[in-house]
Amino acid sequence: MTTNQIHSEIKDANLSYMLLAQQMIKDDKVASIFRLGVSEEMADLIAGLTPAQILKMASSNMMLYRFRFDENLLLNMISDCNKDKMMSQAHTTILMTRQPVQALAA
């Protein structure tokens, strides 16, 4: 992949992420704060972005989102296909609710 192709893929991913995040926040702010791992202030900021602002942000050559599973335990629980999927997701959710949103978003 060339640098231009990578930049184009990043732009597409950023745009998709920002549009999805904004729609999620508008539909259910509380659940979105948890699912996106952002603070309430950041959720309000994202919800208030204009289409032009979203396009400008998406055109960055840096990813606007990051993996927030810094702990191996959480990552392994989500990615382990051998376990009962529903039980694994429930356990992961319980563990994540113990962490402050800012710790997840940082």
C-alpha positions in Angstrom: 0.0 0.0 0.0 1.3 3.4 -0.8 1.3 6.4 1.5 -1.6 8.0 -0.4 -3.6 4.8 -0.2 -3.1 4.6 3.5 -4.0 8.2 4.0 -7.2 7.6 1.9 -8.1 4.6 4.1 -7.5 6.6 7.3 -9.8 9.4 6.0 -12.5 6.9 5.2 -12.2 5.3 8.6 -12.2 8.6 10.3 -15.3 9.8 8.5 -17.2 6.6 9.2 -16.2 6.7 12.8 -17.2 10.4 13.3 -20.6 9.9 11.6 -21.3 6.8 13.5 -20.2 8.4 16.8 -22.4 11.4 16.2 -25.4 9.4 15.3 -24.9 7.1 18.4 -24.7 10.1 20.7 -27.8 11.7 19.2 -29.8 8.4 19.5 -28.6 7.5 23.1 -26.1 9.7 24.8 -25.6 7.7 27.9 -25.0 4.4 26.2 -22.8 6.1 23.6 -20.6 7.6 26.3 -19.9 4.1 27.6 -19.6 2.5 24.2 -17.3 5.2 22.7 -15.3 5.6 25.9 -15.6 9.4 25.9 -16.6 12.0 28.5 -19.9 13.7 28.5 -18.2 16.9 27.4 -16.6 15.1 24.4 -20.0 13.6 23.6 -21.6 17.0 23.5 -18.8 18.3 21.3 -19.1 15.5 18.8 -22.9 15.8 18.7 -22.6 19.5 17.9 -20.1 19.2 15.0 -21.3 20.4 11.7 -20.8 18.3 8.5 -18.0 20.6 7.4 -16.2 20.2 10.8 -16.6 16.4 10.6 -15.1 16.4 7.0 -12.2 18.6 8.1 -11.5 16.3 11.1 -11.8 13.2 9.0 -9.2 14.4 6.5 -6.5 14.2 9.1 -3.7 11.7 8.5 -4.1 10.4 12.0 -6.7 8.0 13.2 -9.3 9.8 15.3 -10.1 6.7 17.4 -7.9 4.2 19.1 -8.2 0.8 20.7 -9.1 1.3 24.3 -8.5 -2.2 25.5 -5.1 -1.6 27.1 -5.6 -4.4 29.5 -4.8 -7.9 28.1 -7.7 -9.3 30.1 -10.3 -7.2 28.4 -8.8 -7.8 25.0 -8.6 -11.5 25.5 -12.2 -11.7 26.7 -13.5 -9.9 23.7 -11.4 -11.8 21.2 -11.8 -15.3 22.7 -14.2 -17.1 20.3 -14.1 -20.3 22.4 -16.1 -18.9 25.2 -19.8 -18.3 25.3 -20.1 -15.0 23.5 -22.9 -13.6 25.5 -21.3 -14.4 28.8 -17.9 -13.0 27.7 -19.5 -9.7 26.6 -21.4 -9.4 29.9 -18.2 -10.1 31.9 -16.3 -7.6 29.8 -19.0 -4.9 30.2 -19.0 -5.4 34.0 -15.2 -5.0 34.1 -15.3 -1.9 31.9 -18.0 -0.2 34.0 -15.6 -0.3 36.9 -13.2 2.0 35.0 -13.8 5.7 34.8 -14.7 7.0 31.3 -11.7 9.3 31.2 -9.4 6.3 31.8 -11.0 4.5 28.8 -10.8 7.6 26.6 -7.3 8.7 27.6 
